Amino acid sequence: MDSKEPGPQAFLDFISQRLAKRQRELDSAVKFSSHYAQVESIILELKAVRTKFMTLMRREGLL
C-alpha cells in the first residue's frame, strides 16, 4: 500500500489483494484442519470489512 496514492481506492485495492492471497491459501489448505478454519475466518472478516468500507465510501461519494 506504500507505493500507491493514499485514499479509498488504494485501501480497497489493498483489502482485495489480501483477500485474494488468503483465498489462494484456503484453496491449498486441507479442509477441516484448524488452519483451514482460521483462514476461512480471516476471509469472512476481510469480506465484511470490504463490504462495509465500500458501502460507506459510496454513501460519502468517494467511490
ABEGO torsion letter per residue (X at the ends): XAABBBEAAAAAAAAAAAAAAAAAAAAABBBGBAAAAAAAAAAAAAAAAAAAAAAAAAAAGAX
